[in-house]
Amino acid sequence: MTAAADEKLTGWRFLLLNVALGAANVIALSNVPGYTIMVPYVSGDLGGVTPSFGTWGTTDHMMGIVMGLPFARWLSGRYGNHRVYVAAFLAYAFFSLLCAMSETIWLFVPFRFLLGLAGGVILPLGQALALGEYPERYRTFGVALWGVLSMAPFTLGVFMGGFWAEYFDWRTLFISNIALGLPIAGVVGALLYGRSYERRITRFDWVGFLLLTIVLVGAQTILNMGNDFDWLASPLLMTIFVAVLIALPTFVVWELGERHPVLDLRLFAHRNYAVATICSVMGFLVVQGSLSVFVGQLQLLLGYTSSLAGVVYLLMAFLAVPLVAIVHELVRNVDLRLLASLNFIGFGVTLTWLGMFDKPASFDQIAAPMVFFGFSLATFFAPPAAIGMQGLSGQRLIRAAEEMAMLRTAAGAYGISLQYVVQFRRSPFHQLDLADFFGGRRFASLDLLGQLNEKLQAMGLSEAVTRSLMGRMIRQQSQLLGLGDAFLQGGFIFVCLAGFVWLARPAAKPEPKPDLIRLEAEELMEQP
C-alpha cells in the first residue's frame, strides 16, 4: 500500500465514485418498491399464485436487509469498507440472477431474502464510503445529496418497475441489477484499490443474531401467511408462533448481558432515542404499508396499468426531491419536536384524504394527495433522526443509527402485511353492509338495486348477467372501502404520534458543524 492510495479522491475520480455509489444506493433501495408494483405480474408468472403470495418477495427481502445490517459492521471491521462493499455487490448480482431464473414462488422468495441480505451490507457501507471522501466543508452537502438519492426509489424506482413490467418483463428488474451492479463493483474496487483501513476484530453475537432472526422472520412469516393459512389454526404457523414466544424473552435476557450485542437494548434507556425510534418505526410501518398496498390496488382494484400506477408515485417527487435536499438545514434551526409533529399531522391529513375516497377515483383525484404525500415523506426521516442523536456520541451514535435503521426497515415489512390484513378483514364487512343496504333489508324504501336491475335488463342484459355485474360492483366497492379503512387507520396512528413526539426532551443547543461520525449516523438514520 502507498500513501497515495490513502489520499482522498479528487476531480473526475471523486465524481465517478459518487456516481457509482449513488447509482448503487438507488438500485439497492429500488428493489423494494420497484418490485412491489410488479407483484401482480410476478404472482401470475410464478405458478399463478395469489398476489398475497407475491408480496412475500417484498417483505422477506426487507427482512433480509434487516439481517444484513449487523454483518456490514462486523465484516467491514475485519476486511475494510471497500473490500466488503465490492464483494457484497458481486453477491447482489449473483442473487439477482437466481431471482431472475426462478420459476416458482418457493424458490423465488428465499433468493429474494438472500438478495436483501446482500443489500443490507451494501447500503450502510456505500454511505460511509461516499461521506468519507468529501472534504470537511462539503460533508453537509454530501448528506443532502445522499438524502435525495434515498428518496428516488419511492418515486423513480416505482415508475421504472411499472414500466419494465408492462413493456418488457418483470425479470428485467433483476437483470438490470446484474448489468449495473457488476460495473459498479468494478469501478468502486478500482478507485479504492490499495486503500488501507483500521482493522477491528470483534466477536459477532451469533446467539443474539439467531434469536433475533427467529423473532423478526418468524413474526413476518405469520403475518405473510396468516390470511391464506387461517392464522394459528395452521400447525405450521402455530409452531412458528411458539418459537417466537420462546425466542423473544430469551433474546432480551441474552442481549442485556452481552458485551457486543447485535441489538443494543440499553440504548432505549435514552429518552430521546426511545421516543424517536418509536415514532420512526411506527411511522414507517404506516408509510411503507400504505404505499405498497396502494400501488397493488391501483392495478388490481382500479384497473390501472403498472406504468400508470408508477406515474402516480412519480408525482411525489415534485415536492419530495427539492425539500429533502434542504431539510437537513431546517432541523438545525427549528424545534425538532414541532417539526416532527407537523410532519405527522401532515401525514394524518393526507392519509385521511386518501381514505375518504369511496368510489373508483380518476387520476386527477388521486394525484393531488400523492403530491402532498411526497411533501410529508421528504420531511419524515430527518426530525426523528435528529431527535434520536441527542445525547449520543462516537461509536455509540453509529450503533444507535444502525439499530434505528434495522427496526424501521423491519417495521416497514410488517406494515405491508398489516395493511393488507386490514383491507382483507374490512372488505367483507363493507360487502355485507352494502348488500343489506341495496338489497332493501335495511331501508326498503331506499332500495335502488331493483331500479338498476331493470335498467340493465332494458339494455339487453339477461337477469343472470345483471346480477353478476351488480355483485361485482359491490365487491369492488367493498374492497375500496376496506382500502380506505387502512388509510384511515394510518392517519389515526400519525395523529397519535404527533402528540407522542412531545415526550422527547428539547434540544439543548444545535451543533453548527457536525463531525463525520454524526453525519454518517444522521444519514443512516434517514435511510428508507
C-alpha positions in Angstrom: 0.0 0.0 0.0 1.2 3.5 -0.7 0.4 6.9 0.8 -1.2 8.0 -2.4 -3.7 5.2 -2.2 -4.9 6.5 1.2 -5.4 10.1 -0.1 -9.0 11.2 -0.7 -10.2 11.1 -4.3 -10.4 14.4 -6.2 -11.5 15.5 -9.7 -13.1 13.0 -12.0 -12.3 10.1 -9.7 -14.3 11.7 -6.9 -17.2 12.4 -9.3 -17.1 8.9 -10.7 -17.1 7.3 -7.2 -20.1 9.4 -6.2 -22.0 8.4 -9.4 -21.2 4.7 -8.8 -22.1 4.8 -5.1 -25.2 6.9 -5.8 -26.4 4.5 -8.5 -25.7 1.6 -6.3 -27.8 3.1 -3.5 -30.7 3.7 -5.8 -30.5 0.1 -7.2 -30.5 -1.5 -3.7 -33.4 0.6 -2.4 -35.4 0.4 -5.6 -35.6 -3.3 -5.3 -38.2 -2.9 -2.6 -40.8 -0.5 -4.2 -39.7 -1.4 -7.7 -40.7 -5.0 -7.1 -43.9 -4.2 -5.2 -45.5 -2.7 -8.3 -44.7 -5.9 -10.2 -46.5 -8.2 -7.7 -49.5 -8.9 -10.0 -47.2 -9.9 -12.8 -44.9 -12.0 -10.6 -47.8 -13.8 -9.0 -49.2 -14.8 -12.3 -45.8 -15.9 -13.7 -44.6 -17.9 -10.7 -47.2 -20.7 -10.8 -50.3 -18.5 -10.8 -50.3 -17.8 -7.1 -52.4 -15.1 -5.5 -51.0 -11.6 -5.1 -50.8 -12.1 -1.3 -48.1 -14.8 -2.0 -46.3 -12.3 -4.3 -45.9 -9.8 -1.6 -43.7 -12.3 0.3 -41.0 -11.2 -2.2 -41.2 -7.7 -0.7 -41.5 -8.4 3.0 -38.8 -11.2 3.0 -36.5 -9.0 1.0 -36.8 -6.3 3.6 -36.2 -8.8 6.4 -33.0 -9.8 4.5 -31.9 -6.1 4.6 -32.5 -6.0 8.4 -30.4 -9.1 8.9 -27.6 -7.8 6.6 -27.0 -4.6 8.6 -25.2 -6.3 11.5 -23.0 -8.2 9.1 -22.0 -4.9 7.5 -20.5 -3.5 10.7 -18.7 -6.8 11.6 -17.3 -7.6 8.1 -16.1 -4.0 7.5 -14.2 -4.0 10.7 -12.4 -7.2 9.7 -11.8 -6.6 6.0 -12.4 -2.9 5.3 -15.4 -1.0 3.9 -14.4 -1.0 0.2 -13.5 -4.7 0.1 -16.7 -5.8 1.7 -18.7 -3.4 -0.4 -17.3 -4.9 -3.7 -17.8 -8.5 -2.5 -21.4 -7.6 -1.4 -22.3 -6.2 -4.8 -20.9 -9.3 -6.6 -23.1 -11.4 -4.3 -26.0 -9.0 -5.1 -25.6 -9.6 -8.8 -25.4 -13.4 -8.2 -28.6 -13.5 -6.1 -30.3 -11.2 -8.7 -29.5 -13.9 -11.3 -31.1 -16.6 -9.2 -34.2 -14.4 -8.7 -34.5 -13.9 -12.5 -34.2 -17.6 -13.1 -36.8 -18.7 -10.5 -39.9 -20.4 -11.8 -41.8 -21.0 -8.6 -42.6 -18.7 -5.6 -41.0 -21.2 -3.3 -37.6 -20.7 -5.0 -38.0 -17.0 -5.6 -38.7 -15.9 -2.0 -35.6 -17.4 -0.4 -33.5 -15.9 -3.2 -35.2 -12.5 -2.5 -34.2 -12.9 1.1 -30.6 -13.5 0.2 -30.7 -10.5 -2.1 -31.9 -8.4 0.8 -29.1 -9.8 2.9 -26.5 -8.5 0.4 -28.4 -5.2 0.2 -28.3 -4.8 3.9 -24.5 -4.9 3.7 -24.3 -2.5 0.7 -26.5 0.3 2.0 -24.6 1.5 5.1 -21.1 0.8 3.6 -22.0 2.8 0.5 -22.9 5.8 2.6 -19.8 5.5 4.7 -17.6 5.3 1.6 -19.2 8.3 0.0 -19.1 10.6 3.0 -15.6 9.6 3.8 -14.3 11.1 0.5 -16.0 14.5 1.0 -13.8 17.4 2.2 -14.8 18.8 5.6 -16.6 21.8 4.3 -18.8 19.8 1.8 -19.9 17.0 4.1 -23.3 18.5 4.8 -23.8 18.8 1.1 -22.9 15.1 0.8 -25.6 14.2 3.3 -28.2 16.3 1.4 -27.3 14.6 -1.9 -27.5 11.2 -0.3 -30.9 12.1 1.1 -32.1 13.0 -2.4 -30.8 9.6 -3.7 -32.6 7.8 -0.9 -35.9 9.4 -2.0 -35.5 8.3 -5.6 -36.7 4.6 -5.1 -40.1 5.7 -3.8 -40.7 7.7 -7.0 -38.4 6.8 -9.9 -38.0 3.2 -8.7 -41.7 2.5 -8.7 -42.2 4.1 -12.1 -39.3 2.2 -13.7 -40.6 -1.1 -12.1 -44.1 -0.5 -13.5 -42.6 0.4 -17.0 -40.5 -2.7 -17.2 -43.3 -5.0 -16.0 -45.7 -3.6 -18.6 -43.5 -3.2 -21.7 -40.7 -5.7 -21.1 -40.8 -8.4 -18.3 -40.7 -8.3 -14.5 -37.4 -10.2 -14.6 -35.9 -7.1 -16.2 -35.6 -5.6 -12.7 -33.2 -8.3 -11.7 -31.3 -8.4 -15.0 -30.7 -4.7 -14.5 -29.2 -5.4 -11.1 -26.6 -7.5 -12.8 -26.0 -5.2 -15.8 -25.4 -2.2 -13.5 -24.1 -3.9 -10.4 -21.1 -5.6 -11.9 -19.7 -2.3 -13.4 -20.4 -0.5 -10.2 -18.4 -3.1 -8.2 -15.6 -2.9 -10.7 -15.5 1.0 -10.6 -15.5 1.1 -6.8 -12.9 -1.6 -6.5 -10.6 0.1 -9.0 -10.9 3.6 -7.5 -10.3 2.4 -3.9 -7.8 -0.3 -4.7 -5.0 -0.4 -2.1 -6.8 1.8 0.4 -5.7 1.0 3.9 -8.1 0.5 6.9 -8.1 0.2 10.6 -8.8 -3.5 11.3 -11.1 -4.1 14.2 -11.6 -7.7 15.4 -14.8 -8.0 17.4 -16.8 -11.0 18.5 -20.0 -11.4 16.5 -23.1 -12.1 18.6 -24.2 -15.2 16.8 -26.6 -16.3 19.5 -28.3 -12.9 19.6 -28.4 -12.8 15.8 -30.0 -16.3 15.6 -32.6 -15.3 18.2 -33.3 -12.0 16.5 -33.8 -13.8 13.2 -36.3 -16.2 14.8 -38.3 -13.3 16.3 -38.3 -11.0 13.3 -38.6 -13.5 10.4 -41.0 -15.7 12.4 -43.3 -12.8 13.1 -43.1 -11.8 9.5 -43.9 -15.3 8.3 -47.0 -15.4 10.5 -48.2 -12.0 9.1 -47.4 -13.1 5.5 -49.2 -16.4 5.6 -52.0 -15.7 8.2 -54.8 -14.7 5.8 -54.1 -17.6 3.4 -53.5 -20.3 6.0 -56.0 -19.4 8.7 -53.6 -17.9 11.2 -52.9 -20.1 14.3 -55.3 -22.8 13.1 -52.4 -23.8 10.8 -50.0 -26.2 12.6 -47.0 -24.6 10.8 -47.9 -21.1 11.9 -48.7 -22.3 15.5 -45.2 -23.8 15.6 -43.6 -20.6 14.4 -45.7 -18.6 16.9 -44.5 -20.8 19.8 -40.9 -20.4 18.6 -41.3 -16.6 18.6 -42.8 -16.6 22.1 -39.8 -18.6 23.4 -37.2 -16.7 21.5 -38.3 -13.1 22.3 -37.7 -13.1 26.1 -34.6 -15.2 25.6 -33.3 -12.6 23.2 -34.0 -9.8 25.6 -32.2 -11.5 28.5 -29.2 -12.5 26.3 -28.7 -9.1 24.8 -28.8 -7.3 28.2 -25.9 -9.5 29.3 -23.9 -9.4 26.1 -20.8 -7.2 25.7 -21.2 -6.8 21.9 -24.9 -7.3 21.3 -26.4 -7.5 17.8 -29.1 -5.1 19.1 -28.1 -2.9 22.0 -31.3 -2.7 24.0 -29.6 -0.4 26.6 -29.9 2.5 24.1 -33.6 2.7 24.9 -32.7 4.0 28.3 -32.0 7.3 26.5 -35.4 9.0 26.5 -35.0 10.9 23.2 -33.7 7.9 21.3 -36.6 5.7 22.6 -39.2 8.3 21.6 -37.5 9.0 18.2 -37.2 5.2 17.4 -40.9 4.5 18.3 -42.0 7.4 16.1 -39.8 6.4 13.2 -40.7 2.7 13.5 -44.5 3.3 13.8 -44.5 6.0 11.1 -42.6 3.9 8.6 -44.8 0.9 9.3 -47.8 3.0 8.1 -45.9 4.7 5.2 -44.4 1.6 3.7 -47.5 -0.4 4.2 -49.8 2.2 2.7 -47.6 2.8 -0.3 -47.2 -0.9 -1.0 -50.9 -1.8 -0.6 -52.0 1.2 -2.7 -49.7 0.5 -5.7 -51.1 -3.0 -5.8 -54.7 -2.0 -5.5 -54.3 0.7 -8.2 -53.8 -2.2 -10.6 -56.0 -5.0 -9.1 -58.9 -2.8 -7.9 -59.0 0.3 -10.0 -57.7 -1.2 -13.3 -54.5 1.0 -13.7 -51.7 -0.3 -15.8 -48.4 -0.8 -13.9 -46.8 2.1 -15.8 -49.7 4.5 -15.0 -49.6 3.4 -11.3 -45.9 4.2 -11.4 -46.7 7.7 -12.7 -48.9 8.2 -9.6 -45.9 7.6 -7.4 -43.7 9.7 -9.6 -45.8 12.7 -8.7 -44.4 12.5 -5.1 -41.1 13.7 -6.5 -42.3 17.2 -7.3 -42.2 18.3 -3.6 -40.1 15.5 -2.1 -36.9 15.9 -4.1 -36.3 19.6 -3.6 -37.4 19.5 0.0 -35.3 16.6 1.1 -32.2 18.4 -0.1 -32.7 21.3 2.4 -34.4 19.5 5.3 -31.1 18.8 7.0 -30.6 22.6 7.5 -34.2 23.1 8.7 -33.7 20.6 11.6 -30.8 22.6 12.9 -32.8 25.8 13.4 -36.3 24.6 14.3 -37.6 22.8 17.4 -37.4 19.2 16.3 -40.5 18.2 18.2 -42.5 20.8 16.4 -41.2 19.9 13.0 -41.9 16.2 13.6 -45.3 16.9 15.0 -46.3 19.0 12.0 -45.0 16.3 9.7 -47.0 13.6 11.4 -50.2 15.8 11.2 -49.5 16.3 7.5 -49.3 12.5 7.0 -52.5 12.1 9.0 -54.4 14.7 6.9 -53.1 13.2 3.6 -53.9 9.6 4.6 -57.4 10.7 5.7 -57.8 12.5 2.4 -56.9 9.2 0.5 -59.1 7.2 2.9 -62.2 9.3 2.2 -62.5 8.3 -1.5 -65.5 5.9 -1.7 -65.6 5.5 -5.5 -63.0 4.5 -8.1 -61.2 7.8 -8.3 -59.9 9.2 -11.5 -56.2 10.0 -11.9 -56.5 13.7 -11.0 -58.4 12.9 -7.8 -55.5 10.6 -6.7 -52.7 12.8 -8.0 -53.3 15.7 -5.6 -53.0 13.8 -2.3 -50.0 11.9 -3.7 -48.1 15.2 -4.3 -48.7 16.1 -0.7 -47.7 12.6 0.4 -44.3 13.3 -1.2 -44.0 16.5 0.8 -44.6 14.7 4.1 -42.3 11.8 3.1 -39.4 14.2 2.4 -39.6 15.6 5.9 -40.4 12.4 7.7 -36.9 10.9 8.3 -34.8 13.8 9.4 -36.6 15.1 12.5 -36.8 11.7 14.3 -33.2 11.1 13.3 -32.0 14.4 14.8 -34.0 13.8 18.0 -32.6 10.3 18.4 -29.0 11.6 18.1 -29.3 14.0 21.0 -27.2 12.8 24.0 -25.2 10.2 22.0 -21.7 10.4 20.5 -18.9 8.4 19.0 -19.4 4.7 18.1 -22.5 4.6 20.4 -24.1 7.0 18.0 -23.3 4.8 15.0 -24.8 1.8 16.8 -27.9 3.8 17.5 -28.2 4.8 13.9 -27.8 1.2 12.7 -30.4 -0.1 15.1 -33.0 2.6 14.2 -32.5 1.7 10.5 -32.9 -2.0 11.4 -36.1 -1.6 13.4 -37.6 0.8 10.9 -37.0 -1.5 8.0 -38.5 -4.4 9.9 -41.5 -2.3 10.7 -41.9 -1.4 7.0 -42.1 -5.1 6.2 -44.7 -5.7 8.9 -46.6 -2.7 7.7 -47.1 -4.1 4.2 -48.6 -7.3 5.7 -50.7 -5.5 8.3 -52.2 -3.1 5.9 -53.2 -6.0 3.6 -54.8 -7.7 6.6 -56.8 -4.5 7.4 -58.2 -4.4 3.9 -58.8 -8.1 3.8 -60.7 -8.1 7.1 -62.7 -5.0 6.4 -63.8 -5.7 2.9 -66.3 -8.5 3.8 -67.8 -6.2 6.5 -68.4 -3.5 3.9 -69.7 -6.0 1.4 -72.3 -7.3 3.8 -73.3 -3.8 4.7 -73.7 -2.8 1.1 -75.7 -5.9 0.3 -78.0 -5.2 3.2 -78.5 -1.6 2.1 -79.0 -2.2 -1.6 -81.0 -5.4 -1.1 -83.7 -3.5 0.8 -83.1 -5.3 4.1 -82.3 -2.1 6.0 -84.5 0.5 4.3 -86.9 -1.0 1.8 -88.0 2.4 0.5 -84.4 3.3 -0.4 -83.6 0.1 -2.3 -82.1 1.1 -5.6 -80.9 -2.3 -6.6 -84.2 -3.1 -8.3 -84.2 0.0 -10.4 -80.6 -0.7 -11.5 -81.6 -4.2 -12.4 -84.5 -3.0 -14.6 -82.3 -0.5 -16.4 -79.6 -3.1 -17.1 -82.1 -5.6 -18.4 -83.7 -2.9 -20.6 -80.3 -2.5 -22.2 -80.5 -6.1 -23.3 -78.6 -7.9 -20.5 -80.1 -11.1 -19.0 -81.1 -11.3 -15.4 -78.1 -13.6 -14.6 -75.7 -11.2 -16.2 -77.1 -8.2 -14.4 -77.0 -9.9 -11.0 -73.4 -10.9 -11.7 -72.5 -7.4 -12.7 -74.1 -5.8 -9.6 -72.4 -8.4 -7.4 -69.0 -7.5 -8.9 -69.7 -3.8 -8.4 -70.5 -4.4 -4.7 -67.3 -6.4 -4.2 -65.2 -3.7 -5.9 -66.8 -1.0 -3.7 -66.3 -3.0 -0.5 -62.6 -3.6 -1.3 -62.2 0.1 -2.0 -63.8 0.9 1.4 -61.6 -1.6 3.0 -58.6 0.1 1.4 -59.9 3.4 2.8 -60.1 1.9 6.3 -56.4 1.0 6.0 -55.6 4.6 5.1 -57.8 6.0 7.9 -56.1 3.7 10.4 -52.7 5.0 9.3 -53.9 8.6 9.7 -55.1 7.9 13.2 -51.6 6.4 14.1 -49.9 9.5 12.8 -52.1 11.8 14.8 -51.2 9.9 17.9 -47.5 10.1 17.0 -47.9 13.9 16.6 -48.6 14.1 20.3 -46.3 11.3 21.4 -43.2 13.0 20.0 -43.5 15.8 22.5 -42.4 13.4 25.2 -38.8 13.9 23.9 -36.7 16.5 25.6 -36.0 19.7 23.7 -32.6 20.1 22.1 -30.1 22.0 24.3 -28.2 23.6 21.5 -27.8 22.7 17.8 -24.3 21.8 16.6 -23.2 24.2 13.8 -20.5 21.8 12.4 -21.3 18.2 13.0 -18.3 15.8 12.6 -18.2 12.9 10.1 -19.4 10.3 12.6 -22.5 12.4 13.3 -23.2 13.0 9.6 -22.9 9.2 8.9 -25.2 8.4 11.7 -27.7 11.1 10.6 -27.8 9.8 7.1 -28.1 6.1 8.2 -31.0 7.0 10.5 -32.7 8.6 7.5 -32.1 5.7 5.1 -35.6 4.4 4.0 
